[in-house]
Amino acid sequence: MKDTFVTIARYTYSSEAQIIKGRLEVEDIQVFLRDNITIDTDPLVSHAIGGVKLKVLAKDENKAREILNSITNYTLDDDGNLIKCPNCDNNQVGLYSTISDFKSLISFIIGFVSGTLPFTARYQYKCEACETSFPVK
């Protein structure tokens, strides 16, 4: 088998790719990052060039993909446990900000017009399976 690199993931910023690179290298997988220096120099071009490409040797592709799949992208509570949807008990829950009342709407408008961040922000969890929204505890 040829020792060629295959792209297994793309990241907007090189810091994300560096974290995953370290995780894969611990498992003795040789990793190569492409376009990370370009994006570090000018982050605005990330989407134009397709982000930082995480590449591994073709012979290690399956093992690397298994490791990537084992890393969860979902929300954890303060104790490190996955947050579950109260409606369907699914653990694919994300944290979203929302403008839910008059106070946060006014703060958003003032922040937008003045070029500053909003003074107050509301956050809630949202289940990706059943679209149920529930508050942050």
WOZIMO-V928703 format. One record per residue. N is the residue number from 0. RES is the residue in one small letter. SS is DSSP state (~ for helix, > for strand, _ for the rest). Layout:
BEGIN
n:res:ss
N:RES:SS
N:RES:SS
END
This chain:
BEGIN
n:res:ss
0:m:_
1:k:_
2:d:_
3:t:_
4:f:>
5:v:>
6:t:>
7:i:>
8:a:>
9:r:>
10:y:>
11:t:_
12:y:_
13:s:~
14:s:~
15:e:~
16:a:~
17:q:~
18:i:~
19:i:~
20:k:~
21:g:~
22:r:~
23:l:~
24:e:~
25:v:~
26:e:_
27:d:_
28:i:_
29:q:_
30:v:>
31:f:>
32:l:>
33:r:>
34:d:_
35:n:~
36:i:~
37:t:~
38:i:~
39:d:~
40:t:~
41:d:_
42:p:~
43:l:~
44:v:~
45:s:~
46:h:~
47:a:~
48:i:~
49:g:_
50:g:_
51:v:>
52:k:>
53:l:>
54:k:>
55:v:>
56:l:>
57:a:~
58:k:~
59:d:~
60:e:~
61:n:~
62:k:~
63:a:~
64:r:~
65:e:~
66:i:~
67:l:~
68:n:~
69:s:~
70:i:_
71:t:_
72:n:_
73:y:_
74:t:_
75:l:>
76:d:_
77:d:_
78:d:_
79:g:_
80:n:_
81:l:>
82:i:_
83:k:_
84:c:_
85:p:_
86:n:_
87:c:_
88:d:_
89:n:_
90:n:_
91:q:_
92:v:>
93:g:>
94:l:>
95:y:>
96:s:>
97:t:>
98:i:_
99:s:_
100:d:_
101:f:~
102:k:~
103:s:~
104:l:~
105:i:~
106:s:~
107:f:~
108:i:~
109:i:~
110:g:~
111:f:~
112:v:~
113:s:~
114:g:_
115:t:_
116:l:_
117:p:_
118:f:_
119:t:_
120:a:_
121:r:>
122:y:>
123:q:>
124:y:>
125:k:>
126:c:>
127:e:_
128:a:_
129:c:_
130:e:_
131:t:_
132:s:>
133:f:>
134:p:>
135:v:_
136:k:_
END
